[in-house]
Amino acid sequence: MSNSKDAVRKILDAVRADKRTSLTAPEGKVVCDAYGIPVPKEGVAKSAAEAARIASDMGFPVVMKIVSPDILHKTEAGGVVVGVKSAADAEKSYETILANARKYKADAKIEGIQVQQMLGGGTEVIVGSITDGSFGKLVAFGLGGVLVEILKDITFRLAPA
């Protein structure tokens, strides 16, 4: 677990050095893995062919999402395709997401396209943290995915000491 926590520290240091306030999904997965929080299988593709290979290896259906520290609201940017059912669809979705992301924010740093196992059932959630000037460290929790933007159903609580 020590090596895992070192990996988390390395990611957090890099994010801070980049003057970012949010992790990308693959960075968040490293944190979850380090602390034993189960997440769906995933990989990051740098080409349409790689997206098809990752999806085929993982099994269909999959979800594909833009990976960019400059695009936090992926759905708004056209950066999410749900229910990809074949290698050909994965290749097409890769190109579509990339084109949408470039149209949304031409100068965005794009690290790739996340190919993620699509799970049925359950509830998608968002978990985060902030440092508030008045209250200090806070933990954020709410409905995730597109619902976080639509419903804005998120709550903040004091982090455990």
N, C-alpha and C positions, 0 to 999 in steps of 0.2 A: 504494500500500500504506500510505502514511502516514495518509491519511484513514481507512482501515480500522482501523489500530491506534489512532487517536484514538477511533473508535467503541467499540473494546474497552475502552479506558481509561474512557470515559464510563459504559459498562455496569458495569464493576467498581467504579467510584466510587459509582454509584447503589446497587449491591448492598450495599456496605459501609455507606453512609449509612442503608440500611434495616435494618442489623444482621443481614443474612442471611449464610449460609455456603454457599448453593448458588445456581446459576443456574437460571432456567426454561429449558425446551427452546428457545424462540425466542431467548433471550439467548445460549445456547450455540451456536446456529446462526450468529449474528453473529460470534462468536469463530472458529468453524470457517471461515467465509467469509473472514475477515480473514487467516487463515493458509493459505488454499488447501486446506483439508481438505474433500473432497467429502462432501456429505450429501444425503439425499433432498429433493425439492421439498417445500415446506410453506407454509402460510399460517395465520393465526389468525383465526377467525371470532368475531364478537360476536353473531351471531343464527343461527337454524336456516337461514334463507334464504341467508345468506352462506356457511354451511358447505356447503350444496348447490351454490352457485355455484363456490366454490373447488375442491370435489371434481370437479365436472363439467369445469371448465377444465383441471384437472391430469390427469384421466383416472382411471378406476376400475381396480382396487380401491384404496381408501385406508385408512389407519389414523387414528382420531380419538382425541385425548388431552386431558385437562383441562390447562389452563395456570394454575397457581396457585403462588406462592411458599410457600403454607401447606400444600400437598399434594405432598410429594416422592414418596410411594409410590402412584403413580397406579393401579396394578392393584388394590392393597388397597382403595382408595377406590371402586372401580368406575368409574374414570375413563379406561378404555381400551376402545375397540371396534375390533377387527381385521376386515379383509375387508369393508368397506363397499362395496357394489356398485352403488348407484344414488343419484340425488339424493334420492329419497324416503327411502331408508335413512339418508342423511347427515343429513337433517332430524330423523328419529326418534332417531338416535344422539346428535345434539347435545343434544336434550331429556333423553335418558336419562342421559348423562354429567353434565349440569348438576344433575339431580335427585339422582343418586348422590353427587356432590361435596358438595352442600348437606346431605345426610343424614349424610355422613361427618364433615364439619366445618362446622357452620352458619355460623361467623364467618369462614370462609376468604375471602381476597381472590381473586376469580376474574377473571383477565384475558381469558379466552376459551377457545375450544376449538381446539386445533391440528389441522389437517387435513394429513396427511402422505402422500406417495406411498408405496405399499406395494411394497417390493422383494422379489423372490424370491432365494433362495440367499444366500450370504454368512453372516457371523456378526455378530450384534449385540453390541457391546461397550460397556463403561462406562469412561470416562477421567476422572480427576479429580486434584485435588491437595489436600494439607493441609500445615499447618505443625505439626510435632511438637515438643514442648518439649525432647526429648532429641536428636533426629536432624535437626531443621530441616525444610527443604522436601522433601516426598515426593510422588511421582507414584503414583496409583492406576490399576490396569488390571485388567479382568476381563470375564467374560461379562456381557452387558447384559440389558435387558428384565426379564422376570419371573425369569430365572435368577439374577440378582444377589441376589435375596431368597431364593430357594429353595435354591440351591447354595452361596451365599456364597463363590463362587470368585473372589476378588479378591486381588490382591497389591499391596504397596507397595514402592517402591524410591526410593533417593535421587535427587533431581532433578539433572540435569546442572548444573554450576556455570557 
